[in-house]
């Protein structure tokens, strides 16, 4: 019987204890990273960056900034999603230049992004950062699905001090602000209290509203 993505989504859970003796193969990490890179973002701007952290000392510092969550150091890789702190004319123009290099110049494309600048640039930085962070969460969703497909365990984390993580990775100097962490590894079944618990979600009738 063929295993589907939906089967793998049923298999995955927010792993509480990872096995430090089992590193995720680099080829699987590369596929998860590629899924994030290929994720859709608003107007194709990709207004976030992905940091793949394997350095043990850096991960230990991030763990301290994340309330001691052990998956950060017990897993073999830590993905840090960091969103732009603001939209700027230069950043949007960089998007246009890259698209023109790949697709060729287009008056329609140029006009579209000029319109985008007229909408984004007058907004305050907090509004623009929140918008960019939403795009990072789309990338997170793709990472979670790709990890499940590859049977790699993962645990999305918001329980950390973003300012401390920014300082550890030097993100402020890059115009970035950390928004979500995603450790990757393999579950240590004998020590994970959640592993054998039934997956619980709201029934479709309570979750989905059909508007015909």
SEMARLO-329260 format. One record per residue (C-alpha): x, y, z. Coordinates in nm, 2 decimals, always signed. Layout:
# SEMARLO-329260
+--------+--------+--------+
:     px :     py :     pz :
+--------+--------+--------+
:      X :      Y :      Z :
...
+--------+--------+--------+
END
This chain:
# SEMARLO-329260
+--------+--------+--------+
:     px :     py :     pz :
+--------+--------+--------+
:  +0.00 :  +0.00 :  +0.00 :
:  +0.14 :  +0.34 :  -0.10 :
:  +0.21 :  +0.58 :  +0.18 :
:  +0.07 :  +0.93 :  +0.11 :
:  +0.16 :  +1.27 :  +0.24 :
:  -0.15 :  +1.26 :  +0.45 :
:  -0.02 :  +0.94 :  +0.62 :
:  +0.30 :  +1.12 :  +0.70 :
:  +0.12 :  +1.42 :  +0.84 :
:  -0.06 :  +1.18 :  +1.07 :
:  +0.28 :  +1.04 :  +1.17 :
:  +0.44 :  +1.37 :  +1.26 :
:  +0.40 :  +1.55 :  +1.59 :
:  +0.59 :  +1.82 :  +1.78 :
:  +0.87 :  +1.59 :  +1.90 :
:  +0.96 :  +1.66 :  +2.26 :
:  +1.27 :  +1.44 :  +2.29 :
:  +1.52 :  +1.40 :  +2.01 :
:  +1.79 :  +1.14 :  +1.99 :
:  +2.13 :  +1.32 :  +1.99 :
:  +2.30 :  +1.01 :  +1.85 :
:  +2.10 :  +1.02 :  +1.52 :
:  +2.19 :  +1.31 :  +1.29 :
:  +1.96 :  +1.39 :  +1.00 :
:  +2.14 :  +1.31 :  +0.67 :
:  +2.25 :  +1.62 :  +0.49 :
:  +2.06 :  +1.52 :  +0.17 :
:  +1.74 :  +1.53 :  +0.37 :
:  +1.82 :  +1.86 :  +0.53 :
:  +1.89 :  +2.00 :  +0.18 :
:  +1.55 :  +1.88 :  +0.06 :
:  +1.37 :  +2.05 :  +0.35 :
:  +1.57 :  +2.37 :  +0.29 :
:  +1.47 :  +2.35 :  -0.08 :
:  +1.11 :  +2.32 :  +0.01 :
:  +1.14 :  +2.64 :  +0.21 :
:  +1.31 :  +2.81 :  -0.08 :
:  +1.03 :  +2.70 :  -0.32 :
:  +0.75 :  +2.82 :  -0.09 :
:  +0.52 :  +3.09 :  -0.22 :
:  +0.55 :  +3.44 :  -0.08 :
:  +0.36 :  +3.76 :  -0.13 :
:  +0.45 :  +3.91 :  -0.47 :
:  +0.75 :  +3.67 :  -0.49 :
:  +0.95 :  +3.89 :  -0.25 :
:  +1.08 :  +3.61 :  -0.03 :
:  +1.12 :  +3.86 :  +0.26 :
:  +1.29 :  +3.63 :  +0.50 :
:  +1.61 :  +3.44 :  +0.53 :
:  +1.67 :  +3.08 :  +0.66 :
:  +1.96 :  +3.00 :  +0.88 :
:  +2.07 :  +2.64 :  +0.91 :
:  +2.26 :  +2.61 :  +1.24 :
:  +2.47 :  +2.30 :  +1.32 :
:  +2.74 :  +2.46 :  +1.54 :
:  +2.70 :  +2.31 :  +1.89 :
:  +2.81 :  +2.62 :  +2.08 :
:  +2.57 :  +2.84 :  +1.89 :
:  +2.28 :  +2.60 :  +1.93 :
:  +2.36 :  +2.59 :  +2.31 :
:  +2.33 :  +2.96 :  +2.33 :
:  +2.01 :  +2.96 :  +2.13 :
:  +1.87 :  +2.69 :  +2.36 :
:  +1.94 :  +2.91 :  +2.66 :
:  +1.74 :  +3.19 :  +2.48 :
:  +1.46 :  +2.94 :  +2.42 :
:  +1.38 :  +2.84 :  +2.78 :
:  +1.61 :  +2.54 :  +2.77 :
:  +1.42 :  +2.34 :  +2.51 :
:  +1.64 :  +2.04 :  +2.45 :
:  +1.54 :  +1.97 :  +2.09 :
:  +1.76 :  +2.26 :  +1.99 :
:  +2.07 :  +2.08 :  +2.10 :
:  +1.96 :  +1.71 :  +2.08 :
:  +1.85 :  +1.75 :  +1.72 :
:  +2.13 :  +1.78 :  +1.46 :
:  +2.01 :  +2.09 :  +1.27 :
:  +1.83 :  +2.40 :  +1.38 :
:  +1.64 :  +2.61 :  +1.12 :
:  +1.60 :  +2.98 :  +1.22 :
:  +1.35 :  +3.18 :  +1.01 :
:  +1.43 :  +3.55 :  +1.02 :
:  +1.21 :  +3.80 :  +0.85 :
:  +1.30 :  +4.14 :  +0.70 :
:  +1.27 :  +4.42 :  +0.96 :
:  +1.11 :  +4.64 :  +0.69 :
:  +1.04 :  +4.67 :  +0.32 :
:  +1.26 :  +4.92 :  +0.14 :
:  +1.29 :  +5.05 :  -0.22 :
:  +1.63 :  +4.88 :  -0.24 :
:  +1.50 :  +4.54 :  -0.13 :
:  +1.20 :  +4.55 :  -0.37 :
:  +1.43 :  +4.67 :  -0.66 :
:  +1.66 :  +4.37 :  -0.59 :
:  +1.36 :  +4.14 :  -0.63 :
:  +1.28 :  +4.31 :  -0.96 :
:  +1.64 :  +4.28 :  -1.09 :
:  +1.65 :  +3.91 :  -1.01 :
:  +1.32 :  +3.85 :  -1.18 :
:  +1.43 :  +4.05 :  -1.49 :
:  +1.76 :  +3.85 :  -1.50 :
:  +1.56 :  +3.53 :  -1.51 :
:  +1.26 :  +3.63 :  -1.71 :
:  +1.37 :  +3.93 :  -1.91 :
:  +1.26 :  +4.29 :  -1.87 :
:  +0.88 :  +4.36 :  -1.87 :
:  +0.69 :  +4.68 :  -1.85 :
:  +0.41 :  +4.49 :  -1.68 :
:  +0.65 :  +4.35 :  -1.42 :
:  +0.81 :  +4.69 :  -1.36 :
:  +0.47 :  +4.86 :  -1.31 :
:  +0.36 :  +4.59 :  -1.07 :
:  +0.65 :  +4.64 :  -0.84 :
:  +0.63 :  +5.02 :  -0.86 :
:  +0.27 :  +4.98 :  -0.74 :
:  +0.39 :  +4.75 :  -0.47 :
:  +0.64 :  +5.01 :  -0.35 :
:  +0.36 :  +5.27 :  -0.34 :
:  +0.17 :  +5.04 :  -0.10 :
:  +0.45 :  +4.90 :  +0.12 :
:  +0.70 :  +5.19 :  +0.16 :
:  +0.46 :  +5.44 :  +0.33 :
:  +0.37 :  +5.18 :  +0.60 :
:  +0.55 :  +5.17 :  +0.93 :
:  +0.83 :  +4.92 :  +0.99 :
:  +0.63 :  +4.72 :  +1.24 :
:  +0.35 :  +4.66 :  +0.99 :
:  +0.60 :  +4.56 :  +0.72 :
:  +0.79 :  +4.33 :  +0.95 :
:  +0.47 :  +4.15 :  +1.05 :
:  +0.38 :  +4.11 :  +0.69 :
:  +0.73 :  +3.96 :  +0.62 :
:  +0.70 :  +3.73 :  +0.92 :
:  +0.37 :  +3.59 :  +0.78 :
:  +0.56 :  +3.49 :  +0.47 :
:  +0.82 :  +3.31 :  +0.68 :
:  +0.54 :  +3.11 :  +0.84 :
:  +0.44 :  +2.99 :  +0.49 :
:  +0.80 :  +2.87 :  +0.45 :
:  +0.77 :  +2.70 :  +0.79 :
:  +0.46 :  +2.51 :  +0.67 :
:  +0.65 :  +2.38 :  +0.37 :
:  +0.94 :  +2.27 :  +0.59 :
:  +0.71 :  +2.08 :  +0.83 :
:  +0.54 :  +1.90 :  +0.54 :
:  +0.87 :  +1.82 :  +0.37 :
:  +1.02 :  +1.69 :  +0.70 :
:  +0.72 :  +1.47 :  +0.75 :
:  +0.74 :  +1.34 :  +0.39 :
:  +1.11 :  +1.24 :  +0.46 :
:  +1.02 :  +1.11 :  +0.81 :
:  +1.24 :  +1.36 :  +0.98 :
:  +1.11 :  +1.48 :  +1.32 :
:  +1.07 :  +1.86 :  +1.38 :
:  +0.93 :  +2.09 :  +1.65 :
:  +0.82 :  +2.44 :  +1.56 :
:  +0.91 :  +2.68 :  +1.84 :
:  +0.79 :  +3.04 :  +1.92 :
:  +0.90 :  +3.01 :  +2.29 :
:  +1.22 :  +3.20 :  +2.27 :
:  +1.36 :  +3.55 :  +2.31 :
:  +1.39 :  +3.69 :  +1.96 :
:  +1.62 :  +3.97 :  +2.06 :
:  +1.87 :  +3.73 :  +2.22 :
:  +1.86 :  +3.50 :  +1.91 :
:  +1.91 :  +3.81 :  +1.69 :
:  +2.22 :  +3.90 :  +1.89 :
:  +2.36 :  +3.54 :  +1.88 :
:  +2.33 :  +3.53 :  +1.50 :
:  +2.40 :  +3.89 :  +1.42 :
:  +2.06 :  +3.94 :  +1.26 :
:  +2.00 :  +4.30 :  +1.34 :
:  +2.30 :  +4.41 :  +1.14 :
:  +2.15 :  +4.22 :  +0.84 :
:  +1.81 :  +4.39 :  +0.88 :
:  +1.65 :  +4.07 :  +1.00 :
:  +1.45 :  +3.96 :  +1.31 :
:  +1.40 :  +3.60 :  +1.41 :
:  +1.04 :  +3.48 :  +1.42 :
:  +1.04 :  +3.10 :  +1.45 :
:  +1.28 :  +2.81 :  +1.52 :
:  +1.26 :  +2.46 :  +1.38 :
:  +1.49 :  +2.19 :  +1.52 :
:  +1.53 :  +1.88 :  +1.30 :
:  +1.62 :  +1.54 :  +1.43 :
:  +1.48 :  +1.19 :  +1.52 :
:  +1.25 :  +1.11 :  +1.81 :
:  +1.39 :  +0.92 :  +2.11 :
:  +1.08 :  +0.71 :  +2.16 :
:  +1.16 :  +0.57 :  +2.50 :
:  +1.20 :  +0.92 :  +2.65 :
:  +0.94 :  +1.12 :  +2.47 :
:  +0.61 :  +1.14 :  +2.67 :
:  +0.42 :  +1.25 :  +2.36 :
:  +0.52 :  +0.99 :  +2.11 :
:  +0.25 :  +0.73 :  +2.17 :
:  -0.04 :  +0.97 :  +2.24 :
:  -0.32 :  +0.99 :  +1.98 :
:  -0.30 :  +1.28 :  +1.75 :
:  -0.59 :  +1.51 :  +1.83 :
:  -0.75 :  +1.77 :  +1.60 :
:  -1.09 :  +1.93 :  +1.59 :
:  -1.34 :  +1.73 :  +1.38 :
:  -1.40 :  +1.87 :  +1.03 :
:  -1.75 :  +1.98 :  +1.12 :
:  -1.62 :  +2.20 :  +1.39 :
:  -1.33 :  +2.33 :  +1.19 :
:  -1.45 :  +2.38 :  +0.83 :
:  -1.73 :  +2.61 :  +0.72 :
:  -1.85 :  +2.55 :  +0.37 :
:  -1.97 :  +2.86 :  +0.19 :
:  -2.14 :  +2.75 :  -0.13 :
+--------+--------+--------+
END
